[in-house]
Amino acid sequence: MVKPFSAIQRNTYLDEMQQEELDLLVIGGGITGAGIALDASVRGLSTGLIEMQDFAAGTSSRSTKLVHGGLRYLKQFEVKLVAEVGKERAIVYENAPHVTSPEWMLLPIMKGGTFGKLSTSVGLKAYDKLAGVKRNERRSMLNKKTTLEKAPLLRKEGLKGSGIYVEYKTDDARLTLEIMKEAVHRGTKATNYTKAESLLYNEAGKVIGAKVKDLVTGKTFDIKAKRVVNAAGPWVDDLREIDGSKKGKFLYLTKGVHLVIDQSRFPLKQAVYFDTEDDGRMVFAIPRDGKTYVGTTDTYYDGRIASPRMTQEDLDYILDAANYMFPSLKLEEKDVESSWAGLRPLIHEEGKSASEISRKDETFISDSGLISIAGGKLTGYRKMAQRIVDMVAKDVGVKGKCTTDKIVLSGGDVGGSNGLESFKKEQIKVGMDLGLDKKEAEKLVKLYGSNVKRVFEIMETSGEEAKHFHMPKSLYASLVYGLEEEMTTTPLDFFNRRTASLFFDIHWVKEWKVQVVNYMAYRLHWTSEQRDRYVEELEREMAYAMNPEEKVNA
Ligand SMILES: Cc1cc2nc3c(=O)[nH]c(=O)nc-3n(C[C@H](O)[C@H](O)[C@H](O)COP(=O)(O)OP(=O)(O)OC[C@H]3O[C@@H](n4cnc5c(N)ncnc54)[C@H](O)[C@@H]3O)c2cc1C
């Protein structure tokens, strides 16, 4: 029997974590922590994970949402990184084909641009080779005419042709959640809104756990563990500071912003990866779910880590870049429907600029035994986890190799990438037989993969309650599934990390927020103070997604 990962039973996980000495406590529920918890649980380590916000609420819901090898790192001769991460793409895709899909990426070659025809051709070929790309997904070079057939909105002036190659598009937060859910199904005890406030040490000064606060109830307690891993992303140095071990290398945070524009204003059909006119940085424009998103920026950040925001300057920079490469669009601020901003936890290297700093992950082990892991990419999460768990397993005397390359993630049981299309077809029909229109059924199948069967079961059995709370059956089933099986604790968890609608369907958020709040308040027995706080949080995040920081604060 698979253990439910329920917001309603959050307390049982917290109780369980206090009752035993764990082999491993992971601090941080982004993709790095989730990956470590999964690998550790699969190898038989008793594992706990605490996350102070929602799972993936840090950087892991704020990326460019690509499972990619980092083509541009070839420019910095990061050959090993590109090879490792590039190869991981195929594994992530196979293990979770429902949240990962191949996306052909067009790299325009412009007169005076960073890459010429030869360097693009050689660079993409090297990428194919390093990343072990399948034959049918290898790069090809296009002339100007074919390039414009694929992307008619592209700037014609100075266009010489393009290279085209495959990357994978994902939903970063849902990928993190599917890893987290798989870890929990395999024994990890995990809770969100649970903060490590300080670390516990034995008499020899070795770290033996954490003092933890449940941010929902305000209660504090100790969790003991043989090993503690700090996978706190941009907060890694805060924990190293608590541990007294922040020396040598340290984190350097840079902010990256993305804008979302409706396809009616930016009808892009082909993903494009292009140079900006001003500073030659590379920017993505990617079609998704009726929208196009464009980004990113890369600027030094020293504000509040939990809430990086889009500023007017970020917005203008990205719109200028898009208007240069797609000049007929004449995009304006009012076309921006939503946005997000994230922080790259990069590792500081003397004398290098933000865009030049390596994206490699690094591990620090302090005198107290605290293991900190920082840097890296979403795409390379499994390898990062493998390195950490190899070390921890040896320390606690557990044998066994990493097998996560073969582990299908929660929702990914669709018959592999080859089986995905027929699975989708079959399940869309089930959804339509339950009264959904094709678009709604498709949305649920894409969002939940093989877990959609459970979502449909909820729809089938609880129609009256949906009516009572004035919700369409599909929304009701999504929400109940989120509460009972994905630890959805707040309305923002639901609209941001569970459904990505805060970014890609903000009108839907506006339409259903009241019903969602009413239902969650009823199921989770909120006090009126809690309800006000969660509503205020959702409203605030909507305002910041839609407007530059200066306008919200004015
Ligand atoms: C703009 C941008 C674009 C990117 N694009 C891509 C991309 O397209 N593809 C790709 O592969 N990578 C990309 N990346 C990189 C990728 O997003 C990150 O490498 C990855 O998400 C980092 O995950 P993490 O788990 O280490 O950190 P996070 O996701 O930030 O997770 C750390 C978690 O630790 C929690 N935490 C911190 N302190 C505590 C505490 N005391 N107690 C409990 N919990 C705590 C935080 O709340 C947070 O949720 C991008 C990054 C950025 C910023």
PDBQT file of the ligand as one rigid body, heavy atoms in Angstrom, charges set to zero:
ROOT
HETATM    1  C1  LIG A 601      16.484  31.846 -13.908  1.00  0.00    +0.000 C 
HETATM    2  C2  LIG A 601      16.959  30.425 -13.808  1.00  0.00    +0.000 A 
HETATM    3  C3  LIG A 601      16.836  29.580 -14.899  1.00  0.00    +0.000 A 
HETATM    4  C4  LIG A 601      17.263  28.257 -14.814  1.00  0.00    +0.000 A 
HETATM    5  N1  LIG A 601      17.018  27.423 -15.856  1.00  0.00    +0.000 NA
HETATM    6  C5  LIG A 601      17.357  26.118 -15.771  1.00  0.00    +0.000 A 
HETATM    7  C6  LIG A 601      16.970  25.224 -16.795  1.00  0.00    +0.000 A 
HETATM    8  O1  LIG A 601      16.277  25.586 -17.749  1.00  0.00    +0.000 OA
HETATM    9  N2  LIG A 601      17.379  23.939 -16.690  1.00  0.00    +0.000 N 
HETATM   10  C7  LIG A 601      18.126  23.493 -15.638  1.00  0.00    +0.000 A 
HETATM   11  O2  LIG A 601      18.482  22.323 -15.645  1.00  0.00    +0.000 OA
HETATM   12  N3  LIG A 601      18.442  24.314 -14.600  1.00  0.00    +0.000 NA
HETATM   13  C8  LIG A 601      18.064  25.602 -14.637  1.00  0.00    +0.000 A 
HETATM   14  N4  LIG A 601      18.326  26.450 -13.596  1.00  0.00    +0.000 N 
HETATM   15  C9  LIG A 601      19.007  25.913 -12.414  1.00  0.00    +0.000 C 
HETATM   16  C10 LIG A 601      18.050  25.144 -11.508  1.00  0.00    +0.000 C 
HETATM   17  O3  LIG A 601      16.801  25.780 -11.445  1.00  0.00    +0.000 OA
HETATM   18  C11 LIG A 601      18.657  25.003 -10.121  1.00  0.00    +0.000 C 
HETATM   19  O4  LIG A 601      19.932  24.447 -10.239  1.00  0.00    +0.000 OA
HETATM   20  C12 LIG A 601      17.837  24.104  -9.206  1.00  0.00    +0.000 C 
HETATM   21  O5  LIG A 601      16.465  24.409  -9.242  1.00  0.00    +0.000 OA
HETATM   22  C13 LIG A 601      18.366  24.224  -7.782  1.00  0.00    +0.000 C 
HETATM   23  O6  LIG A 601      17.619  23.375  -6.976  1.00  0.00    +0.000 OA
HETATM   24  P1  LIG A 601      17.933  23.250  -5.442  1.00  0.00    +0.000 P 
HETATM   25  O7  LIG A 601      17.080  22.163  -4.907  1.00  0.00    +0.000 OA
HETATM   26  O8  LIG A 601      19.396  23.122  -5.225  1.00  0.00    +0.000 OA
HETATM   27  O9  LIG A 601      17.521  24.665  -4.829  1.00  0.00    +0.000 OA
HETATM   28  P2  LIG A 601      16.051  25.187  -4.478  1.00  0.00    +0.000 P 
HETATM   29  O10 LIG A 601      15.069  24.771  -5.475  1.00  0.00    +0.000 OA
HETATM   30  O11 LIG A 601      16.150  26.633  -4.190  1.00  0.00    +0.000 OA
HETATM   31  O12 LIG A 601      15.700  24.395  -3.152  1.00  0.00    +0.000 OA
HETATM   32  C14 LIG A 601      16.274  24.703  -1.909  1.00  0.00    +0.000 C 
HETATM   33  C15 LIG A 601      15.149  24.651  -0.886  1.00  0.00    +0.000 C 
HETATM   34  O13 LIG A 601      15.691  24.683   0.424  1.00  0.00    +0.000 OA
HETATM   35  C16 LIG A 601      14.722  25.287   1.261  1.00  0.00    +0.000 C 
HETATM   36  N5  LIG A 601      15.388  25.721   2.496  1.00  0.00    +0.000 N 
HETATM   37  C17 LIG A 601      16.332  26.679   2.608  1.00  0.00    +0.000 A 
HETATM   38  N6  LIG A 601      16.706  26.814   3.908  1.00  0.00    +0.000 NA
HETATM   39  C18 LIG A 601      15.967  25.935   4.618  1.00  0.00    +0.000 A 
HETATM   40  C19 LIG A 601      15.878  25.633   6.009  1.00  0.00    +0.000 A 
HETATM   41  N7  LIG A 601      16.622  26.269   6.919  1.00  0.00    +0.000 N 
HETATM   42  N8  LIG A 601      15.007  24.668   6.402  1.00  0.00    +0.000 NA
HETATM   43  C20 LIG A 601      14.234  24.017   5.487  1.00  0.00    +0.000 A 
HETATM   44  N9  LIG A 601      14.262  24.297   4.153  1.00  0.00    +0.000 NA
HETATM   45  C21 LIG A 601      15.125  25.232   3.736  1.00  0.00    +0.000 A 
HETATM   46  C22 LIG A 601      14.208  26.441   0.409  1.00  0.00    +0.000 C 
HETATM   47  O14 LIG A 601      12.951  26.887   0.832  1.00  0.00    +0.000 OA
HETATM   48  C23 LIG A 601      14.203  25.832  -0.985  1.00  0.00    +0.000 C 
HETATM   49  O15 LIG A 601      12.928  25.369  -1.396  1.00  0.00    +0.000 OA
HETATM   50  C24 LIG A 601      17.880  27.777 -13.623  1.00  0.00    +0.000 A 
HETATM   51  C25 LIG A 601      18.000  28.628 -12.523  1.00  0.00    +0.000 A 
HETATM   52  C26 LIG A 601      17.523  29.940 -12.604  1.00  0.00    +0.000 A 
HETATM   53  C27 LIG A 601      17.586  30.828 -11.417  1.00  0.00    +0.000 C 
ENDROOT
TORSDOF 0
